């Protein structure tokens, strides 16, 4: 397919085919699919805080609509209609919020590409909340000595056999930093595990090919909010992960990777048994 691209890592020793449309990776020439960092950290449960927010959002919609009902009595048919309208309301709010974070994320990616000499200066969008996030990102860039070196870097670990793609490498105040952008309503433990996995695989390759290894890992968080009315939507934060915590996160990631692989093995055994 035209949108597929092949990247060479470890001075051409490793060739990986990346399909951005499906977000899949294959090792060439064998063409077996590789486990990605995102897939491995998918075993971490993030549902509990999201479920609480979804329930609160849907119930707030019910209360809001009940207050609009005229008269002292509310008939069952009216209540059923209100509940039906509120069901899944959190998904509509989430979709609108996601677009805010995506706009900021896309701008930051284009900005890094421009700074390494690929593409022109990105246009600043009109969306007010997205603009707040972009201004905060540019404020971080201008308040620190930042020199982007790479962007959208695909990594692969020979030792642990996983693949992934992070957002940028930059010199920040003299330190070479691996940077990953996160677009979400909050920072989750899986974000730290992913970033540690990127850091480990990147430095594994750099050490083998004799290039400078990353010294620090940063998460640049673009808050998409929990709905279009969330006052935190569009906010920006820069989080430096301490070395000791990053190493613990990497060990946790390796465990998650092994659990993901064992889960796939058990699923195959289950399907085979139930044929």
C-alpha positions as CSV (number, residue, x, y, z in Angstrom):
1,X,0.0,0.0,0.0
2,X,1.1,3.5,-0.8
3,X,0.9,4.7,2.8
4,X,3.3,2.0,4.1
5,X,6.9,3.0,4.7
6,X,10.0,1.0,5.5
7,X,12.5,2.3,8.1
8,X,16.0,1.0,8.6
9,X,17.4,0.9,12.2
10,X,20.7,-0.2,13.6
11,X,22.6,1.0,10.5
12,X,20.4,-1.1,8.2
13,X,20.6,-4.3,10.3
14,X,16.9,-4.0,11.1
15,X,14.2,-3.2,8.6
16,X,10.6,-2.5,9.7
17,X,7.5,-1.9,7.6
18,X,5.2,0.6,9.3
19,X,1.5,1.0,8.3
20,X,0.3,4.3,9.7
21,X,-3.3,3.7,8.7
22,X,-3.5,0.5,10.8
23,X,-0.7,1.5,13.1
24,X,1.0,-1.9,12.7
25,X,4.7,-2.9,12.4
26,X,6.2,-5.8,10.5
27,X,9.8,-7.1,10.6
28,X,11.3,-7.5,7.1
29,X,11.9,-9.8,5.3
30,X,10.0,-12.2,7.6
31,X,7.0,-9.9,7.8
32,X,5.9,-11.1,11.2
33,X,3.9,-8.5,13.2
34,X,5.8,-7.0,16.1
35,X,4.3,-6.1,19.5
36,X,4.2,-2.4,20.0
37,X,4.7,-0.4,23.1
38,X,1.0,0.7,23.0
39,X,-0.2,-2.9,22.7
40,X,1.9,-4.0,25.6
41,X,0.7,-1.3,28.0
42,X,-2.9,-2.1,26.9
43,X,-2.9,-4.7,29.7
44,X,-2.8,-1.8,32.2
45,X,-6.4,-1.1,33.4
46,X,-7.3,2.6,32.8
47,X,-11.1,2.0,32.9
48,X,-11.9,2.9,36.5
49,X,-11.4,6.7,36.4
50,X,-12.9,6.9,32.9
51,X,-15.9,4.9,34.0
52,X,-16.5,7.2,36.9
53,X,-16.3,10.2,34.6
54,X,-18.6,8.6,32.1
55,X,-21.3,7.9,34.7
56,X,-21.1,11.4,36.2
57,X,-21.3,13.0,32.8
58,X,-24.4,10.9,31.7
59,X,-26.1,11.6,35.1
60,X,-25.4,15.3,34.9
61,X,-27.1,15.3,31.5
62,X,-30.2,13.5,33.0
63,X,-30.4,16.1,35.8
64,X,-30.0,19.0,33.4
65,X,-32.8,17.7,31.2
66,X,-35.1,16.9,34.2
67,X,-34.8,20.5,35.3
68,X,-36.2,21.6,32.0
69,X,-39.3,19.5,32.3
70,X,-42.3,21.7,33.0
71,X,-44.8,21.0,35.8
72,X,-44.5,19.2,39.1
73,X,-45.1,15.7,37.7
74,X,-42.7,13.9,35.5
75,X,-44.2,11.0,33.5
76,X,-42.5,7.7,33.0
77,X,-42.4,8.2,29.2
78,X,-40.6,11.6,29.7
79,X,-38.0,10.0,32.1
80,X,-37.4,7.1,29.6
81,X,-36.8,9.6,26.8
82,X,-34.4,11.7,28.9
83,X,-32.4,8.6,30.0
84,X,-32.3,7.4,26.3
85,X,-30.9,10.8,25.3
86,X,-28.3,10.8,28.0
87,X,-27.1,7.3,27.3
88,X,-23.7,7.6,25.7
89,X,-23.6,11.4,26.1
90,X,-20.1,11.1,27.6
91,X,-18.9,9.8,24.2
92,X,-20.1,12.9,22.4
93,X,-18.3,15.1,25.0
94,X,-15.2,13.0,24.7
95,X,-15.0,13.3,20.9
96,X,-15.3,17.1,21.1
97,X,-12.6,17.2,23.8
98,X,-10.3,14.8,21.8
99,X,-10.2,17.2,18.9
100,X,-8.7,19.9,21.1
101,X,-5.8,17.7,22.2
102,X,-5.3,16.4,18.7
103,X,-5.0,20.0,17.3
104,X,-2.3,20.8,19.9
105,X,-0.5,17.5,19.4
106,X,-0.5,17.9,15.6
107,X,0.9,21.5,15.9
108,X,3.7,20.3,18.2
109,X,4.6,17.5,15.7
110,X,4.7,20.0,12.8
111,X,6.7,22.5,14.8
112,X,9.4,19.9,15.6
113,X,9.5,18.9,11.9
114,X,9.9,22.5,10.9
115,X,12.7,23.0,13.4
116,X,14.7,20.1,12.0
117,X,14.3,21.5,8.4
118,X,11.3,19.4,7.2
119,X,8.3,21.4,6.2
120,X,7.4,25.0,6.8
121,X,6.3,26.8,9.9
122,X,2.9,25.4,11.0
123,X,-0.2,27.6,11.1
124,X,-1.7,28.5,14.4
125,X,-5.4,27.4,14.5
126,X,-8.3,29.5,15.6
127,X,-9.7,27.2,18.2
128,X,-9.4,29.1,21.5
129,X,-8.8,26.2,23.8
130,X,-6.3,24.6,21.3
131,X,-4.7,28.0,21.0
132,X,-4.1,28.0,24.8
133,X,-2.3,24.7,24.6
134,X,-0.2,25.8,21.7
135,X,0.8,29.0,23.4
136,X,1.8,27.0,26.5
137,X,3.9,24.7,24.3
138,X,5.5,27.6,22.6
139,X,6.1,29.2,26.0
140,X,7.9,26.1,27.1
141,X,10.0,26.2,24.0
142,X,10.9,29.9,24.4
143,X,11.6,29.7,28.1
144,X,14.0,26.8,27.7
145,X,17.0,26.3,25.4
146,X,15.4,23.7,23.0
147,X,17.0,22.3,19.9
148,X,15.0,19.6,18.1
149,X,17.1,16.9,16.6
150,X,14.6,14.2,15.4
151,X,10.9,13.8,15.2
152,X,8.5,10.8,14.9
153,X,11.3,8.3,15.6
154,X,10.5,4.6,15.2
155,X,12.4,2.4,17.7
156,X,13.0,-1.3,18.1
157,X,14.5,-3.3,20.9
158,X,16.6,-6.3,19.8
159,X,16.8,-7.5,23.4
160,X,13.1,-7.5,24.1
161,X,11.7,-7.6,20.6
162,X,9.2,-4.7,20.7
163,X,8.6,-1.7,18.5
164,X,7.1,1.7,18.8
165,X,7.2,5.4,17.7
166,X,7.8,8.4,19.9
167,X,7.6,12.1,19.0
168,X,10.9,13.8,19.3
169,X,14.6,14.0,20.4
170,X,15.8,17.4,21.5
171,X,18.6,19.1,23.4
172,X,16.8,20.8,26.3
173,X,19.0,23.1,28.4
174,X,22.0,21.1,27.3
175,X,20.6,17.6,28.0
176,X,19.7,15.3,25.1
177,X,16.1,14.4,25.9
178,X,13.7,11.8,24.5
179,X,10.3,13.5,24.3
180,X,6.9,11.9,23.9
181,X,3.6,13.9,23.5
182,X,0.6,12.6,25.4
183,X,-2.9,13.8,24.5
184,X,-5.3,12.7,27.2
185,X,-7.5,14.1,30.0
186,X,-4.9,13.0,32.6
187,X,-1.5,11.3,33.0
188,X,-1.8,7.5,33.4
189,X,0.8,5.0,34.6
190,X,0.8,3.5,31.1
191,X,2.3,6.8,29.8
192,X,5.3,6.4,32.0
193,X,5.7,2.7,31.0
194,X,5.6,3.6,27.3
195,X,8.1,6.5,27.6
196,X,10.5,4.2,29.5
197,X,10.1,1.6,26.7
198,X,10.9,4.2,24.1
199,X,13.9,5.4,26.1
200,X,15.3,1.9,26.6
201,X,15.0,0.9,22.9
202,X,16.3,4.2,21.6
203,X,19.4,4.0,23.8
204,X,19.9,0.4,22.9
205,X,20.2,1.3,19.2
206,X,22.3,4.4,19.8
207,X,24.8,2.4,21.9
208,X,25.1,-0.2,19.2
209,X,25.6,2.3,16.3
210,X,27.8,4.7,18.4
211,X,25.6,7.7,18.5
212,X,24.7,9.9,21.5
213,X,22.2,8.3,23.9
214,X,19.3,10.2,25.5
215,X,20.1,11.5,28.9
216,X,16.6,12.3,30.1
217,X,13.0,11.5,29.3
218,X,10.2,14.0,29.1
219,X,6.4,13.8,28.7
220,X,4.8,16.8,27.1
221,X,1.1,16.5,28.1
222,X,-1.6,18.2,26.1
223,X,-4.8,18.0,28.1
224,X,-7.8,17.2,25.9
225,X,-10.1,17.6,28.9
226,X,-13.1,15.4,29.9
227,X,-15.5,17.4,27.8
228,X,-15.9,20.5,25.7
229,X,-16.7,22.5,28.9
230,X,-13.8,21.2,30.9
231,X,-11.7,24.3,31.9
232,X,-8.5,22.2,31.8
233,X,-8.9,21.3,28.1
234,X,-6.0,22.6,26.1
235,X,-3.6,23.0,29.1
236,X,0.0,22.0,28.7
237,X,2.5,20.5,31.1
238,X,6.2,19.3,30.8
239,X,7.0,16.3,33.0
240,X,10.6,15.1,33.5
241,X,10.8,11.5,34.6
242,X,13.6,10.9,37.2
243,X,16.1,8.2,36.3
244,X,15.3,5.9,39.2
245,X,11.6,6.1,38.4
246,X,12.2,5.6,34.7
247,X,14.2,2.4,35.3
248,X,11.4,1.0,37.5
249,X,8.9,1.9,34.8
250,X,11.0,0.1,32.2
251,X,11.0,-3.1,34.3
252,X,7.2,-2.8,34.8
253,X,6.9,-2.4,31.0
254,X,8.9,-5.6,30.3
255,X,6.5,-7.4,32.7
256,X,3.5,-6.0,30.8
257,X,5.1,-7.1,27.5
258,X,5.6,-10.6,28.8
259,X,2.0,-10.7,30.1
260,X,0.7,-9.5,26.7
261,X,2.6,-12.3,24.9
262,X,1.4,-14.9,27.4
263,X,-2.2,-13.7,27.0
264,X,-1.9,-14.2,23.2
265,X,-0.6,-17.7,23.8
266,X,-3.4,-18.6,26.1
267,X,-6.0,-17.2,23.6
268,X,-4.5,-19.5,20.9
269,X,-4.7,-22.5,23.3
270,X,-8.3,-21.6,24.1
271,X,-9.3,-21.3,20.4
272,X,-7.6,-24.6,19.6
273,X,-9.3,-26.4,22.5
274,X,-12.7,-25.0,21.5
275,X,-12.6,-25.7,17.8
